[in-house]
């Protein structure tokens, strides 16, 4: 059982790096394909993040400064974005 918990935490930590990269790229890219992919990844990650223990959520925050409300806010903002080119 302990081994499975470690794998899940490692996966969540690794995926938090990907989410952090999406958050940085979101400022530069507004293509419909990018936004759709981002929303899919964020939703999947947020579901797993919310199932994690508070201590694991804190480790993720220390590792990448990614936390649930930040992801939720980015998802909400992406819903409001009209698919137009960035200036």
DSSP file (Angstrom, degrees, kcal/mol; ACC not computed):
  #  RESIDUE AA STRUCTURE BP1 BP2  ACC     N-H-->O    O-->H-N    N-H-->O    O-->H-N    TCO  KAPPA ALPHA  PHI   PSI    X-CA   Y-CA   Z-CA
    1    1 A X     >        0   0    0      0, 0.0     4,-1.8     0, 0.0     5,-0.2   0.000 360.0 360.0 360.0 -40.6    0.0    0.0    0.0
    2    2 A X  H  >  +     0   0    0      1,-0.2     4,-1.9     2,-0.2     5,-0.2   0.884 360.0  55.4 -61.9 -38.8    2.8    2.4    0.8
    3    3 A X  H  > S+     0   0    0      1,-0.2     4,-2.1     2,-0.2    -1,-0.2   0.902 106.3  50.5 -62.5 -41.4    4.4    1.9   -2.6
    4    4 A X  H  > S+     0   0    0      1,-0.2     4,-2.4     2,-0.2    -1,-0.2   0.895 108.2  52.6 -64.3 -40.2    1.2    2.9   -4.4
    5    5 A X  H  X S+     0   0    0     -4,-1.8     4,-2.2     1,-0.2    -1,-0.2   0.886 108.9  50.5 -62.8 -38.9    0.9    6.1   -2.3
    6    6 A X  H  X S+     0   0    0     -4,-1.9     4,-2.7     2,-0.2    -1,-0.2   0.907 109.2  50.7 -65.8 -41.4    4.4    7.0   -3.3
    7    7 A X  H  X S+     0   0    0     -4,-2.1     4,-2.7     1,-0.2     5,-0.2   0.933 111.1  48.7 -62.3 -45.3    3.7    6.4   -7.0
    8    8 A X  H  X S+     0   0    0     -4,-2.4     4,-2.5     1,-0.2    -1,-0.2   0.898 112.4  47.9 -62.1 -40.3    0.6    8.6   -6.8
    9    9 A X  H  X S+     0   0    0     -4,-2.2     4,-2.5     2,-0.2    -1,-0.2   0.908 112.2  49.4 -68.5 -39.8    2.5   11.4   -5.0
   10   10 A X  H  X S+     0   0    0     -4,-2.7     4,-2.6     2,-0.2    -2,-0.2   0.917 112.5  48.0 -63.2 -42.2    5.3   11.2   -7.5
   11   11 A X  H  X S+     0   0    0     -4,-2.7     4,-2.9     2,-0.2    -2,-0.2   0.912 112.2  48.9 -64.1 -42.1    2.9   11.4  -10.4
   12   12 A X  H  X S+     0   0    0     -4,-2.5     4,-1.7     2,-0.2    -2,-0.2   0.906 112.1  48.4 -65.4 -40.9    1.0   14.3   -8.8
   13   13 A X  H  X S+     0   0    0     -4,-2.5     4,-1.0     2,-0.2    -2,-0.2   0.915 113.8  46.9 -64.7 -42.6    4.3   16.2   -8.3
   14   14 A X  H >X S+     0   0    0     -4,-2.6     4,-1.2     1,-0.2     3,-0.6   0.920 112.4  49.5 -65.2 -43.2    5.4   15.5  -11.9
   15   15 A X  H 3X S+     0   0    0     -4,-2.9     4,-2.4     1,-0.2    -1,-0.2   0.805 101.5  63.7 -66.6 -28.1    2.1   16.6  -13.2
   16   16 A X  H 3X S+     0   0    0     -4,-1.7     4,-2.3     1,-0.2    -1,-0.2   0.846  99.4  54.2 -65.0 -31.4    2.2   19.7  -11.1
   17   17 A X  H <X S+     0   0    0     -4,-1.0     4,-2.1    -3,-0.6    -1,-0.2   0.912 108.5  48.7 -64.8 -41.8    5.3   20.8  -13.2
   18   18 A X  H  X S+     0   0    0     -4,-1.2     4,-2.3     2,-0.2    -2,-0.2   0.910 111.3  49.4 -63.7 -42.4    3.2   20.3  -16.4
   19   19 A X  H  X S+     0   0    0     -4,-2.4     4,-2.4     1,-0.2    -2,-0.2   0.905 108.8  53.1 -63.1 -41.6    0.4   22.3  -14.9
   20   20 A X  H  X S+     0   0    0     -4,-2.3     4,-1.8     1,-0.2    -1,-0.2   0.896 108.9  49.8 -60.5 -40.5    2.8   25.1  -13.9
   21   21 A X  H  X S+     0   0    0     -4,-2.1     4,-2.7     2,-0.2    -2,-0.2   0.907 108.9  51.9 -64.9 -41.7    4.1   25.1  -17.5
   22   22 A X  H  X S+     0   0    0     -4,-2.3     4,-2.3     1,-0.2    -2,-0.2   0.917 107.7  52.6 -58.8 -43.2    0.5   25.4  -18.9
   23   23 A X  H  X S+     0   0    0     -4,-2.4     4,-0.5     1,-0.2    -1,-0.2   0.884 112.0  45.3 -61.9 -38.0   -0.1   28.3  -16.5
   24   24 A X  H >< S+     0   0    0     -4,-1.8     3,-0.8     1,-0.2     4,-0.3   0.902 114.9  46.8 -71.0 -41.2    3.0   30.1  -17.9
   25   25 A X  H >X S+     0   0    0     -4,-2.7     4,-2.3     1,-0.2     3,-1.9   0.793  97.1  73.1 -70.9 -28.1    2.2   29.3  -21.5
   26   26 A X  H 3< S+     0   0    0     -4,-2.3    -1,-0.2     1,-0.3    -2,-0.2   0.792  90.1  59.9 -57.3 -28.9   -1.4   30.4  -21.1
   27   27 A X  T << S+     0   0    0     -3,-0.8    -1,-0.3    -4,-0.5    -2,-0.2   0.728 115.7  32.5 -71.4 -21.5   -0.2   34.0  -21.0
   28   28 A X  T <4 S+     0   0    0     -3,-1.9     2,-0.5    -4,-0.3    -2,-0.2   0.738 113.0  56.9-106.8 -29.4    1.3   33.7  -24.5
   29   29 A X     <  +     0   0    0     -4,-2.3    -1,-0.2     1,-0.1    56,-0.0  -0.908  40.5 166.2-117.3 130.5   -1.0   31.3  -26.4
   30   30 A X        +     0   0    0     -2,-0.5    -1,-0.1    -3,-0.1    54,-0.1   0.132  30.1 139.2-123.6  18.9   -4.7   31.7  -26.9
   31   31 A X     >  -     0   0    0      1,-0.1     4,-2.5    52,-0.1     5,-0.2  -0.323  59.7-124.3 -67.1 150.0   -5.3   29.1  -29.6
   32   32 A X  H  > S+     0   0    0      1,-0.2     4,-2.4     2,-0.2     5,-0.2   0.877 111.0  52.5 -61.0 -39.4   -8.5   27.0  -29.3
   33   33 A X  H  > S+     0   0    0      2,-0.2     4,-2.4     1,-0.2    -1,-0.2   0.928 110.4  47.2 -64.9 -45.1   -6.5   23.8  -29.4
   34   34 A X  H  > S+     0   0    0      1,-0.2     4,-2.7     2,-0.2    -2,-0.2   0.933 113.3  48.4 -61.5 -45.8   -4.2   24.9  -26.6
   35   35 A X  H  X S+     0   0    0     -4,-2.5     4,-2.5     2,-0.2    -2,-0.2   0.881 111.5  49.7 -65.1 -38.3   -7.1   26.0  -24.5
   36   36 A X  H  X S+     0   0    0     -4,-2.4     4,-2.1     2,-0.2    -1,-0.2   0.931 113.4  45.9 -64.7 -44.8   -9.0   22.8  -25.0
   37   37 A X  H  X S+     0   0    0     -4,-2.4     4,-2.5     1,-0.2    -2,-0.2   0.911 112.7  51.2 -63.4 -42.5   -5.9   20.7  -24.1
   38   38 A X  H  X S+     0   0    0     -4,-2.7     4,-3.0     1,-0.2     5,-0.2   0.923 109.4  49.5 -61.3 -45.8   -5.2   22.9  -21.1
   39   39 A X  H  X S+     0   0    0     -4,-2.5     4,-2.4     1,-0.2    -1,-0.2   0.898 111.2  49.9 -62.0 -40.3   -8.8   22.6  -19.8
   40   40 A X  H  X S+     0   0    0     -4,-2.1     4,-2.0     2,-0.2    -2,-0.2   0.937 114.5  43.7 -63.6 -46.8   -8.7   18.8  -20.2
   41   41 A X  H  X S+     0   0    0     -4,-2.5     4,-2.7     1,-0.2     5,-0.2   0.912 114.0  50.3 -65.4 -43.0   -5.4   18.5  -18.3
   42   42 A X  H  X S+     0   0    0     -4,-3.0     4,-3.0    -5,-0.2     5,-0.2   0.913 110.5  49.5 -62.9 -43.1   -6.4   21.0  -15.6
   43   43 A X  H  X S+     0   0    0     -4,-2.4     4,-1.9    -5,-0.2    -1,-0.2   0.928 113.6  45.5 -62.7 -45.4   -9.7   19.1  -14.9
   44   44 A X  H  X S+     0   0    0     -4,-2.0     4,-1.7    -5,-0.2    -2,-0.2   0.929 116.4  45.4 -63.0 -46.1   -8.0   15.8  -14.7
   45   45 A X  H  X S+     0   0    0     -4,-2.7     4,-3.1     1,-0.2    -2,-0.2   0.919 110.6  53.0 -64.7 -44.0   -5.2   17.2  -12.4
   46   46 A X  H  X S+     0   0    0     -4,-3.0     4,-2.4     1,-0.2    -1,-0.2   0.871 106.6  53.4 -61.9 -37.7   -7.6   19.1  -10.2
   47   47 A X  H  X S+     0   0    0     -4,-1.9     4,-0.9    -5,-0.2    -1,-0.2   0.930 114.3  41.0 -62.1 -46.1   -9.7   15.9   -9.6
   48   48 A X  H  X S+     0   0    0     -4,-1.7     4,-0.7     2,-0.2     3,-0.3   0.881 113.4  54.2 -70.3 -37.6   -6.6   14.0   -8.5
   49   49 A X  H >< S+     0   0    0     -4,-3.1     3,-0.9     1,-0.2    -2,-0.2   0.910 106.3  51.7 -61.9 -43.1   -5.3   17.0   -6.5
   50   50 A X  H 3< S+     0   0    0     -4,-2.4    -1,-0.2     1,-0.2    -2,-0.2   0.758 107.7  53.0 -67.3 -24.0   -8.5   17.3   -4.6
   51   51 A X  H 3< S+     0   0    0     -4,-0.9    -1,-0.2    -3,-0.3    -2,-0.2   0.623  91.9  98.2 -83.4 -14.1   -8.3   13.6   -3.7
   52   52 A X  S << S-     0   0    0     -3,-0.9    -3,-0.0    -4,-0.7     2,-0.0  -0.315  84.9 -98.4 -73.8 157.2   -4.8   13.9   -2.3
   53   53 A X     >  -     0   0    0      1,-0.1     4,-2.5    -2,-0.0     5,-0.2  -0.323  33.3-110.3 -68.7 156.8   -4.1   14.3    1.4
   54   54 A X  H  > S+     0   0    0      1,-0.2     4,-2.1     2,-0.2     5,-0.1   0.859 119.7  54.5 -57.6 -35.6   -3.6   17.9    2.8
   55   55 A X  H  > S+     0   0    0      2,-0.2     4,-2.0     1,-0.2    -1,-0.2   0.893 109.3  46.8 -67.9 -37.3    0.1   17.0    3.4
   56   56 A X  H  > S+     0   0    0      2,-0.2     4,-2.4    -3,-0.2    -2,-0.2   0.902 110.2  53.0 -69.5 -40.3    0.6   16.0   -0.3
   57   57 A X  H  X S+     0   0    0     -4,-2.5     4,-2.2     1,-0.2    -2,-0.2   0.900 109.6  49.6 -59.1 -39.7   -1.2   19.1   -1.5
   58   58 A X  H  X S+     0   0    0     -4,-2.1     4,-2.5     2,-0.2    -1,-0.2   0.896 108.6  52.0 -67.3 -39.9    1.2   21.1    0.6
   59   59 A X  H  X S+     0   0    0     -4,-2.0     4,-2.1     2,-0.2    -2,-0.2   0.902 109.0  50.9 -62.0 -40.2    4.2   19.3   -0.9
   60   60 A X  H  X>S+     0   0    0     -4,-2.4     4,-2.6     2,-0.2     6,-0.6   0.929 110.0  50.0 -61.4 -44.8    2.9   20.0   -4.3
   61   61 A X  H  X5S+     0   0    0     -4,-2.2     4,-2.5     1,-0.2    -2,-0.2   0.918 112.0  47.0 -60.5 -44.6    2.6   23.7   -3.4
   62   62 A X  H  <5S+     0   0    0     -4,-2.5    -1,-0.2     1,-0.2    -2,-0.2   0.852 114.7  48.6 -64.6 -34.0    6.1   23.8   -2.0
   63   63 A X  H  <5S-     0   0    0     -4,-2.1    -2,-0.2    -5,-0.2    -1,-0.2   0.884 138.3  -2.7 -74.5 -41.3    7.4   22.0   -5.2
   64   64 A X  H  <5S-     0   0    0     -4,-2.6    -3,-0.2     2,-0.2    -2,-0.2   0.430  85.8-116.4-134.8  -1.7    5.7   24.2   -7.8
   65   65 A X     << +     0   0    0     -4,-2.5     2,-0.5    -5,-0.5    -4,-0.2   0.748  69.7 140.3  62.7  23.7    3.5   26.8   -6.1
   66   66 A X        +     0   0    0     -6,-0.6     2,-0.3    -9,-0.1    -1,-0.3  -0.845  23.5 168.1 -96.4 132.7    0.5   25.1   -7.7
   67   67 A X     >  -     0   0    0     -2,-0.5     4,-1.8    -3,-0.1     3,-0.5  -0.945  45.9-100.4-142.8 164.2   -2.6   24.9   -5.6
   68   68 A X  H  > S+     0   0    0     -2,-0.3     4,-2.7     1,-0.2     5,-0.2   0.864 116.8  48.8 -55.0 -48.3   -6.2   24.0   -6.1
   69   69 A X  H  > S+     0   0    0      1,-0.2     4,-2.6     2,-0.2    -1,-0.2   0.849 108.7  54.9 -64.9 -33.7   -7.7   27.5   -6.2
   70   70 A X  H  > S+     0   0    0     -3,-0.5     4,-1.9     2,-0.2    -1,-0.2   0.913 112.0  43.5 -64.5 -42.4   -5.1   28.7   -8.7
   71   71 A X  H  X S+     0   0    0     -4,-1.8     4,-2.4     2,-0.2    -2,-0.2   0.918 113.4  51.2 -69.0 -43.8   -6.0   25.9  -11.1
   72   72 A X  H  X S+     0   0    0     -4,-2.7     4,-2.5     1,-0.2    -2,-0.2   0.911 110.1  49.8 -59.4 -43.6   -9.7   26.4  -10.5
   73   73 A X  H  X S+     0   0    0     -4,-2.6     4,-2.6     2,-0.2    -1,-0.2   0.907 110.1  50.2 -62.7 -42.6   -9.3   30.2  -11.3
   74   74 A X  H  X S+     0   0    0     -4,-1.9     4,-2.0     2,-0.2    -1,-0.2   0.886 111.0  49.8 -63.9 -38.6   -7.4   29.4  -14.5
   75   75 A X  H  X S+     0   0    0     -4,-2.4     4,-1.3     2,-0.2    -2,-0.2   0.927 111.3  48.5 -63.9 -44.9  -10.1   27.0  -15.5
   76   76 A X  H  X S+     0   0    0     -4,-2.5     4,-0.9     1,-0.2     3,-0.2   0.905 111.7  49.6 -62.1 -42.0  -12.8   29.6  -14.9
   77   77 A X  H >X S+     0   0    0     -4,-2.6     4,-1.0     1,-0.2     3,-0.5   0.880 106.7  55.3 -64.8 -37.9  -10.9   32.2  -16.8
   78   78 A X  H 3< S+     0   0    0     -4,-2.0    -1,-0.2     1,-0.2    -2,-0.2   0.798 102.3  57.6 -68.3 -26.3  -10.4   29.8  -19.8
   79   79 A X  H 3< S+     0   0    0     -4,-1.3    -1,-0.2    -3,-0.2    -2,-0.2   0.814 107.8  47.9 -68.6 -29.9  -14.2   29.4  -19.9
   80   80 A X  H << S+     0   0    0     -4,-0.9     2,-0.3    -3,-0.5    -2,-0.2   0.661  88.9 104.5 -84.8 -17.4  -14.6   33.2  -20.3
   81   81 A X     <  -     0   0    0     -4,-1.0     2,-0.4    -3,-0.1    -3,-0.0  -0.473  63.3-144.3 -72.4 128.2  -12.0   33.5  -23.1
   82   82 A X        -     0   0    0     -2,-0.3     2,-2.3     1,-0.1    -2,-0.1  -0.727  34.0-105.5 -82.8 142.6  -13.2   34.0  -26.6
   83   83 A X  S    S+     0   0    0     -2,-0.4     2,-0.3   -51,-0.0   -51,-0.1  -0.453  71.6 135.9 -76.4  81.6  -11.0   32.2  -29.0
   84   84 A X        -     0   0    0     -2,-2.3     2,-0.1   -54,-0.1    -3,-0.0  -0.831  60.7 -90.7-121.5 161.6   -9.2   35.2  -30.4
   85   85 A X        -     0   0    0     -2,-0.3     2,-0.1     1,-0.1   -56,-0.1  -0.443  43.5-112.7 -72.2 145.3   -5.6   35.8  -31.2
   86   86 A X              0   0    0    -58,-0.2    -1,-0.1     1,-0.1   -56,-0.1  -0.471 360.0 360.0 -73.7 149.0   -3.5   37.3  -28.4
   87   87 A X              0   0    0     -2,-0.1    -1,-0.1     0, 0.0    -2,-0.0   0.455 360.0 360.0 -81.3 360.0   -2.2   40.8  -29.0
